[in-house]
Amino acid sequence: MSDHVSKELLKGFLEAFNRHDLDSIMGYFADNCVFYMPRGSAPRGDQYIGKNAVRAGLAKRFEGIPDVHYGDDRHWVCGDFGVSEWTLIGTAVSGRHIEVRGVDLLEFDQGKIIRKDSFWKILE
């Protein structure tokens, strides 16, 4: 992976999510990364700090929505920042179907993600 942030890099990151490939996903993250979840007890959502915690948080997401898939995606890059817009579709372990539009705001340092902040639309 180069130090250059590109749409192709963002697409590859999303493809790794769709394969549920934690090793590949974690290859995109810097050691000092932070991941802000779209849900949680704090206004910014639950947060995971450091690669081990981020990996555990992502594993929890895949366990909670085992068939999760991100599609209908678009990506933008501006310097060391990226935005990925997508539709998440899946079935929670409770049996509830999920289909929600969302975005990831990504900040990079030397081509690695140092901050991933995820947002989902709230469905009523």
N, C-alpha and C positions, 0 to 999 in steps of 0.2 A: 504494500500500500504506500502510495507516495505522500508527500507533504501537501499535495495540492487537493483542495476540496472541490469536488465536481458533482454534477448531477448523476454521473455514472456511479460515483462512490455512494451517493445517497440511495440510488436504486439497488446497488449491491447489498447495502445494509438492510433494506426492506426485504430483499429476496432471502437473506439469511433468516430473517424473522419468519417468513413464510415456510421455510424448511424446518423451523424450530431448532435450528443448529446453534446451540449456545456457544460452542467453541468458536464458530465463525463470527457470531455476533460480538463476542467479547474481544475478538481481534480488532474491532473498530474502536474500542474504548481505550483511553489512556488509564494508567494506574490510578491517578488521582481524580477519577471521574465522579460525577454525581448524576443521579437519575431521579427526577421528580415525577411521580405517578399522577395519573389524572384523578385519582380518588385518594381519600385519606382523611385523617383527623385534623390536619392543619390546612390553612387556606391555600397553601401551595401544593397540597397533596402529601402523601407519604414520600419520604425521600430515602434513597439508598446511596451511601457514600463509599467509594472505593470499589475496585473491580469485583472482589469477593461478594460484597453486599449487593451490587448491581446484578451479578449473576444469580444470586439467590432470589432476588426480587423478580427477575425475568422468569426463572424456573417456576416460581409461584404463579405467575400469570399463565404460563403454558399448562400448568396443572389445573388451574381454575377454568380455563377456556381451552380444552385440549385440541380443538379443531380451528383455533383462531387463524384467520387469514386477512391480510391487508391488501386491498385492491383499489382500483379506480384512483391510482396515485399520480401525483404531480410533485415536482421538486424544483426548488429555487436555491441558488447559492449567491452569497455576497461576501467575498473575502473569506474570513474564518467562521462564517455563519451559514447554516443551511436550514431550510424549511421543507418538510415532507408533509404533504396533505394526502389523506387516504380514507377509505371506508373499511372499518373493521367489521368482519362478519364472523360469527362463531356461536357455539352453544356452551353455556356455562354448565358446570357439573350438576347444577340444580335442574338442568333441562331447559332453562330459559334461553330463548333465541336472542342473540345480540346482533344488531346492525346499527352502527353509529359512525358518523363522520368525525374525523379528528385531524390533528396536526401534531407534529413533533418540531420543536424548536431546538436546533442543535448548534453547539458551539465547539469549535475545534482548536487544537493546539498541535502544530506539526503533523497535521493530517489525522489526528486521533480525537475522538469525542471526549471532551471534558465536562460537557453538560448536555443532558437530554431532558427536555421539559415537555411532557405529553399533555395534550388537552383533548377532551371528547365533548361533543355536544351533549347536553342534558336532555334526555327524552322524557316527556310527560304523558 
